[in-house]
Every structure is written in structure tokens, then in C-alpha cells.
């Protein structure tokens, strides 16, 4: 398939995935399954509560994750990946592989 730059939709895809945390949140939900807010917060050590909430809302708005609130005190909130969200798995895996190779390439160029 030849991509015509003037019709390229990469920007649209990147606008959904851009940011430090969204891909990591998606990968956690893909690998761990359903997670509570607190579990995600523990897994993403450096993220602020406000940033986590914003990223989760944006992913939910795009239909990539589900949010379920249980009527308890305190409220129990769980997040899970949607079937649509799972379609990103090969893309995220490819980005991970490329990132690994890129880091190795940079470390090798520093040695020389």
C-alpha cells in the first residue's frame, strides 16, 4: 500500500496515542486485564492523579477503554481495554520493538 502524504491519517492516530502515559496505560490493561484506579496509579509511579484521570477519560472517550463504577463507599472504579482498544496491540508492540532497537542504536553510537 502506497501512502499518499496529503491523505495521510497518521496525525489522527497520533492525536489519540500521543503523550507519555496513554500507550503505557493501554499496555497495562492489555497485559493485566481489568485494573482499578489505585492499581494503575501504583503501576505508573510518576503520574499525578490529575494526569491519570485525564488520560483515562480521553482513552474512554475514544472507545479504547471501559470504565465501570460500582455503587460502593468509597466508589470502586475499574478500567479495562475494549475490543476496539485491542486493535492497537500490534501497533504498540511494533513501537516497542522499534524503540528498543533505537535505544540500542543510540547507545552503540555513543560508544564509537
C-alpha positions in Angstrom: 0.0 0.0 0.0 1.4 3.4 -1.0 0.6 6.1 1.4 -0.1 9.5 -0.1 1.2 12.1 2.3 -1.6 14.6 1.5 -4.2 12.0 2.6 -2.2 10.5 5.5 -4.2 9.8 8.7 -1.2 9.3 10.9 -1.9 12.6 12.6 -5.4 11.4 13.6 -3.9 8.2 15.1 -1.2 10.0 16.9 -3.6 12.6 18.4 -5.2 9.6 20.2 -2.0 8.0 21.4 0.3 11.0 21.9 1.6 11.6 25.4 3.8 9.8 27.8 1.1 7.8 29.6 -1.6 6.7 27.2 0.4 3.9 25.5 1.6 2.7 28.9 -1.9 2.6 30.3 -3.1 0.7 27.3 -0.3 -1.8 27.6 -1.0 -2.4 31.3 -4.7 -3.0 30.5 -3.8 -5.3 27.6 -1.4 -7.4 29.7 -3.0 -7.3 33.2 -6.7 -7.2 32.3 -9.1 -5.2 34.4 -7.4 -2.8 36.8 -8.7 -0.5 39.5 -7.7 3.2 39.5 -5.4 2.6 42.5 -3.7 -0.3 40.8 -3.0 1.9 37.7 -1.7 4.7 40.0 0.7 2.3 41.7 1.9 0.9 38.3 2.5 4.4 36.9 4.7 5.6 39.7 5.4 9.1 38.4 2.0 10.0 37.1 -0.1 12.6 39.0 -3.7 11.8 40.0 -4.9 14.6 37.7 -2.9 13.4 34.7 -4.1 9.8 35.2 -7.7 10.9 35.4 -7.3 13.0 32.3 -5.6 10.3 30.3 -8.2 7.7 31.4 -11.0 10.0 30.4 -9.5 10.7 26.9 -9.0 6.9 26.3 -12.6 6.2 27.4 -13.9 9.0 25.1 -12.1 7.4 22.2 -13.7 4.0 23.0 -10.3 2.4 23.8 -11.1 1.5 27.4 -14.2 0.8 29.5 -14.8 2.4 32.9 -17.2 0.8 35.4 -18.2 2.4 38.6 -19.6 0.2 41.4 -22.0 1.9 43.8 -19.9 1.4 46.9 -18.5 3.7 49.5 -15.8 4.6 48.7 -16.6 4.1 45.0 -14.9 1.2 43.2 -13.8 2.1 39.7 -12.4 -0.4 37.3 -10.9 0.1 33.8 -10.5 -2.5 31.1 -9.4 -2.5 27.5 -12.2 -2.7 24.8 -12.1 -4.9 21.8 -11.5 -1.8 19.8 -8.6 -0.9 22.1 -7.1 -4.3 21.5 -6.7 -3.4 17.8 -3.8 -1.2 18.9 -1.8 -4.1 20.2 0.2 -4.8 17.1 0.9 -1.1 16.7 2.1 -0.7 20.3 4.2 -3.9 20.0 5.8 -2.6 16.8 6.5 0.8 18.5 8.1 -1.1 21.5 10.3 -3.1 19.2 11.4 0.0 17.2 12.0 1.9 20.5 14.2 -0.9 21.8 16.3 -1.0 18.6 16.5 2.8 18.6 17.9 2.9 22.2 20.4 0.1 21.3 21.5 2.1 18.2 21.9 5.3 20.2 24.0 3.5 22.9 26.2 1.9 20.2 26.8 5.2 18.5 27.9 6.8 21.9 30.5 4.0 22.3 32.1 4.8 19.0 
